[in-house]
Amino acid sequence: MATKQTKIDIDALLSSTNTDFRMVQIMDEEGNIVNPDLMPDLSDEQLVQFMTDMVWSRILHERSTALNRQGRLGFYAPTAGQEASQLGSIAAIEKEDVLLPGYRDVPQLVKHGLPLTQAFLWSRGHVDGNKYADDIQALPPQIIIGAQYVQAAGVALGLKKRNKKNVAITYTGDGGSSQGDFYEGINFAGSYKAPAIFFIQNNGWAISTPRHVQTAAQTLAQKAMAAGIPGIQVDGMDILAVYAITKKAREYAVAGNGPVLIETICYRFGPHTLSGDDPTRYRDTAELEGWQAKDPLIRMRKFLTAKGLWSEEKENEVIESVKEEIKDAIKEADQAPKQKVSDFLKSMFEEPNQTLAEQIAYYEAKETK
């Protein structure tokens, strides 16, 4: 039996003086709606698309892991466990909004318009992975922890000065919220009332450092108070809650009220990255199993199945379709031209100086042999 939670006033949460940092939830772990007043107005088709997107992301994660192990993919940061946080938020913004992702936010980039082939090329360190079409309002994933917060503040101010009714949206993890760039970004955006949505995807661990070691703050959302902007904590395993809060935050920001900070409570099922991290060295099995019971796909699957909108057969169809999409994208990435040292040198300056010109000539001679 679902237990209805104490009513939450979203408009009250969207206040710079808000001190209510209870976790907003619409759908519980069993797929029951516990806050019907907050339920977004979504069609059956949209609800099914949410589940389809999360299955897509989970399979992309699994195949990316396999491709990395095979040596066919480069840098990869696992996303399993964060599907609701990532895809619920990106579904709530518009195509002309500007996305500034971190390195774990490739799923949002693809859903915002980046071809999957380019995402794979970015992972391989290929320059073509960073050459975005003009209609893709996004920057390549930021590797420096928290730096995207400063960039987002600047982009948001630019949108405001150009009178655009759009937002800049950016993500970091719980570890990123301990960086200086985090505070500078939210402070700058708050001071100028720049239309930005700042996400902290609190997945419990900054590599091997647990969240409670990083800060004495009871919640990460409350850090917004120091910058004079609203901070809201959301169940990051509940795609309905993430979508609803992001949509409200966007409306608030484009209305000229300034930025919003959203903390999504989620969990990283796998390692920090596939570049040597081993979570079994610092996390116990009981913790992982407890969070796996809150899996965003499980609860959405239960919710949709109860409504007669989902089935095992439909999910298998989605899985097979995604596998084909990934197969085609990685094949296309394999066909990208090999990078040359001379090309990297040519891109350093508009007009190469004498030393650079000599180096270009040297490497071009080697490359033609």
C-alpha positions in Angstrom: 0.0 0.0 0.0 1.4 3.4 -1.0 1.8 5.9 1.8 1.1 9.5 0.8 3.8 11.8 1.9 3.3 15.2 3.6 2.3 17.7 0.9 5.2 19.6 -0.6 4.7 23.1 -2.0 7.1 23.4 -5.0 6.6 27.2 -5.2 7.7 27.5 -1.6 10.8 25.5 -2.4 11.6 27.8 -5.2 12.6 30.6 -2.8 16.1 31.9 -2.0 15.0 31.8 1.7 13.7 28.2 1.6 15.0 26.0 4.4 12.9 22.9 3.6 15.3 20.4 2.1 13.2 17.3 2.3 13.7 14.9 -0.6 10.9 15.4 -3.1 9.5 12.1 -4.4 6.5 11.3 -6.6 7.0 7.5 -7.2 8.4 5.2 -4.5 10.5 2.1 -4.8 7.5 -0.1 -5.6 6.3 2.1 -8.4 3.5 3.7 -6.3 2.6 7.3 -6.6 3.0 8.8 -3.2 2.7 12.5 -4.1 -0.1 12.7 -6.6 -0.3 16.5 -6.3 3.2 16.7 -7.8 2.5 14.3 -10.7 3.4 16.0 -14.0 0.9 16.1 -16.7 2.3 13.5 -19.0 0.6 11.3 -21.7 1.0 7.6 -21.8 3.3 8.0 -24.7 5.6 10.3 -22.7 5.6 7.9 -19.8 6.6 5.0 -22.1 9.3 7.2 -23.6 10.8 7.8 -20.1 11.2 4.1 -19.7 12.4 3.6 -23.2 15.1 6.2 -22.6 16.2 4.6 -19.3 16.5 1.2 -20.9 18.5 2.8 -23.8 20.9 4.4 -21.3 21.3 1.1 -19.3 22.1 -0.8 -22.4 24.4 1.9 -23.6 26.2 1.7 -20.3 26.6 -2.1 -20.5 27.8 -2.0 -24.1 30.2 0.9 -23.4 31.7 -1.1 -20.6 32.2 -4.1 -22.9 33.6 -1.9 -25.7 36.0 -0.4 -23.2 37.2 -3.8 -22.0 37.7 -4.8 -25.7 39.9 -1.7 -26.3 37.4 -0.2 -28.7 36.4 2.7 -26.5 38.5 5.0 -24.5 37.6 6.9 -21.3 34.3 5.9 -19.8 32.4 6.9 -16.7 29.6 4.4 -15.8 26.1 5.7 -15.6 24.1 2.8 -14.2 21.9 4.0 -11.3 21.7 7.6 -12.5 19.3 7.1 -15.5 16.4 8.8 -13.8 18.5 11.8 -12.7 20.0 12.2 -16.1 17.2 11.5 -18.5 14.4 13.0 -16.3 16.2 16.3 -16.2 17.2 16.5 -19.9 13.6 15.7 -20.9 12.4 18.8 -19.1 14.5 21.3 -21.0 14.2 22.7 -24.6 16.4 22.2 -27.6 17.6 25.8 -27.5 18.7 25.5 -23.9 22.4 25.0 -23.5 23.8 21.9 -21.9 27.2 21.9 -20.1 27.8 18.3 -19.1 30.4 16.6 -17.0 32.2 13.4 -18.1 29.4 11.2 -16.8 26.7 13.0 -18.7 27.1 11.6 -22.2 23.4 10.2 -22.2 22.1 13.7 -21.8 24.3 14.9 -24.6 23.0 12.3 -27.0 19.4 13.0 -26.0 20.1 16.7 -26.6 21.1 16.0 -30.1 24.7 14.7 -30.3 25.0 11.7 -32.6 26.1 8.6 -30.7 29.0 8.2 -33.1 30.5 11.5 -31.9 30.1 10.5 -28.3 32.1 7.4 -29.0 34.8 9.5 -30.8 35.0 11.8 -27.8 35.6 8.9 -25.6 38.4 7.8 -27.9 40.0 11.3 -27.7 39.2 12.0 -31.4 38.9 15.6 -32.4 35.8 14.9 -34.4 34.0 14.0 -31.2 34.2 17.7 -30.3 33.0 19.2 -33.6 29.3 19.8 -32.8 26.8 20.9 -35.4 25.5 24.4 -35.1 22.0 23.2 -33.9 23.5 21.3 -30.9 23.4 23.7 -28.0 26.0 22.1 -25.8 29.7 22.0 -24.9 31.8 18.8 -24.9 31.9 17.0 -21.5 34.1 18.8 -19.0 36.9 16.7 -17.4 38.0 19.2 -14.8 35.8 18.6 -11.7 33.3 21.4 -11.2 34.6 23.7 -14.0 31.4 23.4 -15.9 29.6 25.3 -13.1 31.7 28.5 -13.9 31.1 28.0 -17.6 27.4 27.5 -17.1 27.2 30.8 -15.1 28.8 32.6 -18.0 26.6 31.0 -20.6 23.5 31.8 -18.6 24.5 35.4 -18.2 25.0 35.5 -22.0 21.5 34.1 -22.5 20.1 36.8 -20.2 21.9 39.7 -21.9 20.7 38.4 -25.3 17.1 38.3 -23.9 16.8 34.6 -24.6 14.1 32.6 -22.9 16.4 29.7 -22.3 18.6 28.2 -19.6 22.0 26.8 -19.2 21.9 23.4 -17.5 24.9 21.7 -15.9 25.8 18.7 -13.8 28.4 17.7 -11.3 28.6 15.0 -8.6 28.7 15.2 -4.8 32.5 15.5 -5.0 32.1 18.4 -7.4 30.1 20.3 -4.8 33.2 20.5 -2.7 35.2 22.4 -5.4 35.8 26.1 -5.5 34.3 26.3 -9.0 31.0 25.1 -7.6 30.7 28.0 -5.2 32.0 30.6 -7.7 29.5 29.4 -10.3 26.4 29.5 -8.2 27.5 32.8 -6.5 28.1 34.5 -9.9 24.8 33.2 -11.4 22.9 34.1 -8.3 24.4 37.7 -8.2 23.4 38.3 -11.8 20.1 36.3 -11.7 21.4 34.3 -14.6 19.0 31.6 -15.9 21.0 28.4 -14.9 20.0 25.1 -13.5 22.8 23.5 -11.5 22.6 19.8 -10.8 24.5 17.9 -8.1 24.0 14.2 -8.8 24.7 12.9 -5.3 25.7 9.3 -6.1 27.3 8.8 -2.6 30.9 8.7 -3.6 33.6 10.9 -5.1 35.7 8.0 -6.3 36.5 6.4 -3.0 35.6 9.4 -0.7 32.1 9.0 0.8 29.8 12.0 0.8 29.8 12.4 4.6 33.6 13.0 4.6 33.5 15.8 2.0 31.2 18.2 3.9 29.5 18.7 7.2 26.4 20.0 5.4 23.3 17.8 6.1 22.3 18.2 2.5 24.0 19.4 -0.6 21.0 21.3 -1.7 21.3 23.7 1.3 24.6 25.0 0.0 22.4 27.1 -2.4 21.4 29.3 0.6 24.9 30.8 0.8 24.5 32.1 -2.8 21.0 33.4 -2.2 19.4 31.0 -4.6 16.8 28.1 -4.2 18.1 24.7 -3.4 15.9 21.6 -3.8 16.7 17.9 -3.0 15.0 15.3 -5.2 14.8 11.5 -5.3 17.3 11.0 -8.2 16.0 7.4 -8.7 12.5 8.7 -9.5 12.3 10.0 -13.0 8.9 11.6 -12.5 10.1 13.7 -9.6 13.3 14.7 -11.4 11.3 15.8 -14.5 8.7 17.7 -12.5 11.3 19.6 -10.4 13.5 20.4 -13.4 10.5 21.7 -15.4 9.5 23.9 -12.5 13.1 25.1 -12.1 13.3 26.0 -15.8 10.0 28.0 -15.6 11.4 29.9 -12.6 14.7 30.6 -14.3 13.4 31.8 -17.6 10.9 34.1 -15.8 13.9 36.1 -14.7 14.2 34.9 -11.1 17.7 33.5 -11.4 19.3 30.1 -11.0 18.2 27.0 -9.1 20.3 24.3 -7.5 19.0 20.7 -7.6 20.5 17.8 -5.6 19.4 14.4 -6.9 19.9 11.5 -4.5 21.0 8.6 -6.6 23.8 5.9 -6.6 26.6 4.9 -8.8 26.2 1.1 -9.2 29.6 0.7 -10.8 33.1 2.2 -10.5 33.9 5.9 -10.8 35.4 5.3 -14.2 36.8 2.3 -16.0 40.3 3.8 -15.6 41.4 1.7 -12.7 38.8 2.3 -10.0 37.7 -0.7 -8.0 34.6 0.1 -5.8 34.8 -3.3 -4.0 37.8 -1.9 -2.1 35.8 0.9 -0.4 32.1 -0.1 -0.6 30.4 -3.0 1.0 28.0 -5.4 -0.7 25.1 -4.6 1.6 25.2 -0.9 0.6 25.2 -1.8 -3.1 22.3 -4.3 -2.7 20.3 -1.7 -0.7 20.5 0.8 -3.5 19.9 -1.7 -6.3 16.5 -2.3 -4.7 15.8 1.4 -5.5 16.9 1.0 -9.2 15.0 3.6 -11.3 14.3 1.1 -14.0 12.7 -1.4 -11.6 10.3 1.2 -10.1 9.3 2.7 -13.5 8.8 -0.8 -14.9 6.4 -1.7 -12.0 4.6 1.6 -12.5 4.1 1.2 -16.2 3.3 -2.5 -16.0 0.5 -1.8 -13.5 -0.9 0.7 -16.0 -0.8 -1.8 -18.8 1.8 0.3 -20.7 4.9 -2.0 -20.5 5.8 -5.6 -20.8 8.9 -7.9 -20.9 8.3 -8.3 -24.7 8.3 -4.5 -25.2 11.5 -4.1 -23.2 13.2 -6.8 -25.1 12.3 -5.0 -28.4 13.8 -1.8 -27.0 17.0 -3.6 -25.9 17.5 -5.2 -29.4 16.9 -1.9 -31.1 19.5 -0.1 -28.8 22.1 -2.8 -29.5 21.7 -2.3 -33.2 22.0 1.5 -32.8 25.2 1.1 -30.8 26.6 -1.4 -33.3 26.0 1.0 -36.1 27.5 3.9 -34.2 30.7 2.2 -33.2 31.1 0.9 -36.7 30.8 4.5 -38.0 33.3 5.7 -35.4 35.7 3.0 -36.6 35.7 4.6 -40.0 36.7 8.1 -38.8 40.0 9.2 -40.3 43.1 8.5 -38.2 44.4 11.6 -36.4 47.8 13.0 -37.3 50.3 14.9 -35.2 50.6 17.5 -38.0 46.9 18.2 -37.8 47.2 18.9 -34.0 50.1 21.3 -34.7 48.2 23.1 -37.4 45.3 23.8 -35.0 47.5 25.6 -32.4 47.6 29.0 -34.1 45.8 30.6 -37.1 49.2 31.2 -38.6 52.1 28.9 -37.4 55.3 30.6 -36.2 58.6 29.4 -37.6 59.2 26.7 -35.0 55.7 25.3 -35.4 56.0 25.4 -39.2 59.2 23.4 -39.0 57.5 20.8 -36.7 54.5 20.6 -39.1 56.8 19.9 -42.1 58.8 17.3 -40.1 55.7 15.3 -39.1 54.0 15.7 -42.5 57.1 14.1 -44.0 56.9 11.2 -41.6 53.2 10.7 -42.1 53.5 10.4 -45.9 56.0 7.5 -45.7 
